[in-house]
């Protein structure tokens, strides 16, 4: 519209120019656009099939699974509602559903509540993996099977409740157990120290992952403690093992197998800039030193058989690793941080094959008197 036309359209009853009418129209249009931008229309309901006799619906932020029988099996990110994950804040599984798939609620990061039915018998592994906004969940009485890592990455989880009539699972004030096995310690449980209950025989993989624990005590009864049980416990300062436990031991807060042949966990908040791995140690577990930002220098006093993947991941202060023994027989994926330099003692087996070459993405160097890394006594100098 030309200015003259705007002036004509806006003229008052006496032929005098008045912009009030045009301005009101323009303002009205702008307000409509603003309203539509700020309050978009609710997403249309989406629905589909997730089992021979199961269907799913997402509407108004609620994922509803209904019908009867078992859910189809899904892998990471393959559940049909996964593309809608940012809109799902609640999950309601209705009565009649008997199993939930592996990764069924995988990375529903906005999920804040989940209701499980009394008919549920099986909860697939990683079912709630990465549901970082979920504060609590209740396991119904009929559940007889829970897969691994069901609650891994649920960083807001404070309690896992279990129906008191469930014969397979039970809780210790929100901590999930099954028989004599500790399954999951909630990642957001506000507690600095925990003593695993006496009589517990097994601690499952990733059981304490992301928990804010600073101290953990393992009782005499524990016979199996998975190497990944303390993964990502970045506030942990020390692990204790009760006297009389033949399967595990602790020295200065560091967890080892009972025979000292495996170093399982060097706590992320353990202080000290240097550490000597005892000569008895033959294996360093996966992520054993992960997250320790204090360690700068490490000496491996014996000959290792294996070093687990990511053994020193996020150990950004680590600068030098000295091997006193033979070259490790089995090296996992990327055990050392980029900051670390690797040195080996001349005369030990296997190092001559890789001297001066890249080894496990790191250059290795011998100790030499010229570099003042090896003293006349054969011991390392500072």
FITOR-286760 format. One line per field, with one value per residue (C-alpha): residue number from 1; residue in one letter; x, y, z. Coordinates in steps of 0.1 Angstrom, whole numbers, plus 2048, in hexadecimal, padded with zeros to 3 digits. Layout:
<torkols>
num (NUM	...);
residu (a	...);
c1 (X	...);
c2 (Y	...);
c3 (Z	...);
</torkols>
This chain:
<torkols>
num (1	2	3	4	5	6	7	8	9	10	11	12	13	14	15	16	17	18	19	20	21	22	23	24	25	26	27	28	29	30	31	32	33	34	35	36	37	38	39	40	41	42	43	44	45	46	47	48	49	50	51	52	53	54	55	56	57	58	59	60	61	62	63	64	65	66	67	68	69	70	71	72	73	74	75	76	77	78	79	80	81	82	83	84	85	86	87	88	89	90	91	92	93	94	95	96	97	98	99	100	101	102	103	104	105	106	107	108	109	110	111	112	113	114	115	116	117	118	119	120	121	122	123	124	125	126	127	128	129	130	131	132	133	134	135	136	137	138	139	140	141	142	143	144	145	146	147	148	149	150	151	152	153	154	155	156	157	158	159	160	161	162	163	164	165	166	167	168	169	170	171	172	173	174	175	176	177	178	179	180	181	182	183	184	185	186	187	188	189	190	191	192	193	194	195	196	197	198	199	200	201	202	203	204	205	206	207	208	209	210	211	212	213	214	215	216	217	218	219	220	221	222	223	224	225	226	227	228	229	230	231	232	233	234	235	236	237	238	239	240	241	242	243	244	245	246	247	248	249	250	251	252	253	254	255	256	257	258	259	260	261	262	263	264	265	266	267	268	269	270	271	272	273	274	275	276	277	278	279	280	281	282	283	284	285	286	287	288	289	290	291	292	293	294	295	296	297	298	299	300	301	302	303	304	305	306	307	308	309	310	311	312	313	314	315	316	317	318	319	320	321	322	323	324	325	326	327	328	329	330	331	332	333	334	335	336	337	338	339	340	341	342	343	344	345	346	347	348	349	350	351	352	353	354	355	356	357	358	359	360	361	362	363	364	365	366	367	368	369	370	371	372	373	374	375	376	377	378	379	380	381	382);
residu (x	x	x	x	x	x	x	x	x	x	x	x	x	x	x	x	x	x	x	x	x	x	x	x	x	x	x	x	x	x	x	x	x	x	x	x	x	x	x	x	x	x	x	x	x	x	x	x	x	x	x	x	x	x	x	x	x	x	x	x	x	x	x	x	x	x	x	x	x	x	x	x	x	x	x	x	x	x	x	x	x	x	x	x	x	x	x	x	x	x	x	x	x	x	x	x	x	x	x	x	x	x	x	x	x	x	x	x	x	x	x	x	x	x	x	x	x	x	x	x	x	x	x	x	x	x	x	x	x	x	x	x	x	x	x	x	x	x	x	x	x	x	x	x	x	x	x	x	x	x	x	x	x	x	x	x	x	x	x	x	x	x	x	x	x	x	x	x	x	x	x	x	x	x	x	x	x	x	x	x	x	x	x	x	x	x	x	x	x	x	x	x	x	x	x	x	x	x	x	x	x	x	x	x	x	x	x	x	x	x	x	x	x	x	x	x	x	x	x	x	x	x	x	x	x	x	x	x	x	x	x	x	x	x	x	x	x	x	x	x	x	x	x	x	x	x	x	x	x	x	x	x	x	x	x	x	x	x	x	x	x	x	x	x	x	x	x	x	x	x	x	x	x	x	x	x	x	x	x	x	x	x	x	x	x	x	x	x	x	x	x	x	x	x	x	x	x	x	x	x	x	x	x	x	x	x	x	x	x	x	x	x	x	x	x	x	x	x	x	x	x	x	x	x	x	x	x	x	x	x	x	x	x	x	x	x	x	x	x	x	x	x	x	x	x	x	x	x	x	x	x	x	x	x	x	x	x	x	x	x	x	x	x	x	x	x	x	x	x	x	x	x	x	x	x	x	x	x	x	x	x	x);
c1 (800	80D	810	7F4	7DD	7E6	7DD	7BC	7B3	7BB	7A8	78E	769	771	78C	7A9	7C7	7C5	7DE	7CC	7B9	7D7	7ED	7D3	7D2	7F8	7FA	7E0	7F3	813	802	7F4	816	825	80A	80F	835	832	816	819	7FC	7FE	810	7F8	7F4	80B	804	811	816	831	827	811	7F6	805	801	811	805	816	7FF	804	826	81A	825	80B	811	7F2	7E5	7F0	80F	834	843	858	87D	88E	8B3	8C2	8AD	897	877	85C	857	87C	87A	860	876	87A	854	84F	84D	838	836	817	818	7F5	7EA	7ED	810	827	84A	85D	879	89E	8A3	87D	881	8A4	8AF	88D	8A0	880	86E	864	84D	846	82A	82E	811	80C	80C	830	848	867	879	893	8B8	8BF	899	89D	8C0	8C8	8A7	8B9	89A	889	889	878	869	856	85C	83B	835	835	857	86E	888	89C	8B7	8D9	8DF	8B9	8BF	8E1	8E4	8C4	8D6	8B7	8AD	8AB	898	88D	86F	864	842	845	833	84E	860	87E	888	88A	897	8AD	89D	89C	8BB	8B2	8BC	8B3	8B9	8DD	8E6	8E8	8D9	8D8	8E1	8CE	8E5	8D5	8D1	8DE	8F6	91C	924	913	91A	90E	8F6	906	8FC	900	914	914	916	908	918	914	902	910	915	913	90B	917	927	948	94E	943	947	945	93B	94C	930	936	945	93F	945	942	95E	946	932	942	943	93F	940	952	94F	95D	97A	97F	973	975	972	968	982	97C	972	987	97D	985	99C	9A4	9C5	9C4	9A1	9A9	995	9A6	99D	9A5	9C5	9D0	9D3	9B9	9B6	990	98B	9A2	989	984	989	9A7	9C2	9E6	9F9	A0B	A03	A15	A01	A0D	A22	A07	9EF	9EB	9CB	9BE	998	984	981	994	9A3	988	982	99F	9AC	9C8	9DE	9FC	A14	A0E	A27	A1D	A34	A2D	A25	A01	9ED	9D1	9C7	9A2	993	992	9A5	9B0	995	990	9B1	9BB	9D8	9EA	A0B	A21	A1C	A3A	A3A	A53	A4A	A43	A2C	A07	9F9	9D6	9CE	9AA	99D	9AF	9B9	9CE	9C5	9D5	9EA	9FD	A1F	A29	A4B	A58	A76	A92	A98	A74	A62	A4E	A57	A71	A56	A45	A62	A5F	A3E	A1A	A0B	9E7	9E6	A03	A28	A3D	A60	A7B	A89	AAC	AC6	AC9	AA5	AAB	A8D	AA1	ABA	AD9	AC8	AAF	A93	A7F	A8A	A70);
c2 (800	822	83E	851	833	82E	852	84F	82F	83F	860	869	870	895	88C	893	87C	863	846	836	81D	811	80F	7FA	7E2	7DF	7DB	7C0	7AC	7AF	7A3	785	77B	780	76A	74E	750	74F	736	71D	706	6E6	6CA	6B2	691	676	651	62F	60B	5FE	5DA	5C0	5CC	5ED	610	631	655	676	693	6B2	6A6	684	663	649	624	60F	5EC	5CA	5B5	5BC	5DA	5D6	5D7	5F8	603	624	640	629	62A	63B	658	660	67C	68D	689	6AE	6B1	693	69C	67F	65A	646	620	613	5F3	5D5	5DD	5C0	5CB	5EA	5E8	5EF	614	61B	63D	643	667	676	692	6A6	688	692	676	652	63C	616	5FD	5E0	5C8	5D1	5B3	5BD	5DE	5DE	5E9	60E	614	636	63D	662	66D	688	69B	67C	680	65F	63F	622	5FD	5EA	5CA	5B3	5BE	5A0	5AC	5CC	5CF	5E0	605	60D	62D	637	65D	665	681	68E	66D	66E	64D	62D	620	5FC	5EE	5DB	5BD	5B8	597	59E	5C1	5D7	5F9	607	629	62F	61A	5FD	5D9	5B7	59A	59F	5B6	5DC	5E7	60D	629	648	662	680	670	68B	676	679	657	635	613	5F7	5E1	5C3	5A3	5B3	59C	5AE	5D2	5D6	5E9	60F	60B	62C	63F	665	663	67F	667	671	651	62D	60F	5EC	5D1	5AF	59D	5AC	593	5A5	5CA	5D4	5E9	602	606	627	636	65C	660	680	68A	669	66D	64A	626	610	5EA	5D8	5C2	59E	5A3	58B	598	5BD	5D4	5F9	60B	630	633	621	601	5E1	5BD	5A8	59A	5BD	5B2	5CB	5F0	5F7	61B	638	652	671	688	676	690	68D	695	674	64F	62E	611	5F3	5D8	5BE	5CF	5BD	5CF	5F2	5F2	606	62B	622	646	658	67C	681	6A4	6A3	687	694	677	651	635	611	5FC	5DA	5CB	5CF	5B5	5CD	5F2	5F9	611	636	62D	651	663	687	686	6A8	6AE	68D	695	677	651	63B	616	602	5E0	5D0	5DF	5D8	5BA	5C8	5ED	5FA	617	638	633	652	677	68D	69F	67F	675	650	643	620	612	606	5E0	5D6	5BF	5CA	5EF	5EB	5E3	605	61B	63D	633	63D	625	627	64A	655	658	643	64C	63A	647	652	663	67E	689	685	66F	651	655	640	62B	620	633	650	673	68E);
c3 (800	7F7	810	7FF	800	825	82B	819	82B	84C	846	861	85A	853	83A	853	854	871	875	892	87C	868	887	899	87C	87A	8A0	89F	885	898	8B8	8A6	899	8BC	8CB	8B2	8B8	8DE	8E0	8C3	8BD	8D0	8BD	8AD	8BE	8B0	8B4	8A8	8B0	8C8	8CC	8BD	8D5	8E1	8D4	8DE	8DE	8E5	8ED	902	90E	91A	90A	910	909	90A	900	90D	909	901	8F1	8D1	8D6	8CF	8CE	8D8	8C9	8B4	8C8	8B2	8CC	8CE	8B4	8CC	8EB	8F1	8F5	90C	931	93E	935	93E	938	93D	94D	935	92A	934	928	91F	905	907	904	903	913	908	90C	913	924	92D	93D	961	96A	960	96B	967	969	981	963	95A	95D	94A	948	92C	930	92C	92D	93D	931	931	940	952	95F	96F	995	9A0	993	9A3	999	99A	9AD	98E	980	980	968	965	94B	94F	950	952	965	957	952	967	978	98A	998	9BE	9C5	9B5	9C7	9C7	9CF	9F0	9E0	9C6	9CD	9B6	9BE	9DD	9E8	A03	A07	9E2	9D8	9C1	9CB	9BD	9D5	9E0	9C3	9C4	9A3	9A4	9BC	9AF	99F	9B2	9D4	9ED	A01	A05	A13	A0E	A1D	A06	A1B	A2C	A1A	9F8	9E1	9C0	9B3	990	973	976	997	9A5	985	988	9AD	9C4	9DC	9EC	A00	9FA	A11	A03	A1D	A23	A0F	9ED	9D5	9B4	9AE	989	97C	96F	98F	998	975	975	99B	999	9BE	9CB	9E3	9F1	9F1	A10	A12	A32	A43	A3A	A16	A02	9E0	9E2	9F5	9F7	9FC	A04	9F5	9D5	9CD	9C2	9BE	9DC	9CD	9C3	99F	992	999	997	9A2	9AA	9B7	9A2	9C0	9CF	9D6	9CE	9AE	9AA	9AF	9AD	9A1	9B6	9A5	9AD	996	974	968	969	964	94B	956	976	97A	967	971	989	983	99D	990	97C	97D	97E	982	979	98E	97F	95D	953	941	938	93A	936	91D	927	947	94B	939	946	959	94A	962	95B	94A	94D	94F	957	951	965	956	935	91B	924	911	90B	908	907	8F3	8F9	91E	921	91E	904	91F	928	91D	91F	92A	92D	93F	928	928	92F	916	8F9	8F8	8DE	8C4	8C9	8D4	8C2	8B3	8BB	8D5	8DC	8CD	8E4	8DD	8F4	900	914	934	92E	943	929	930	955	959	967	983	989	9A2	989	99A	98B	994	998);
</torkols>
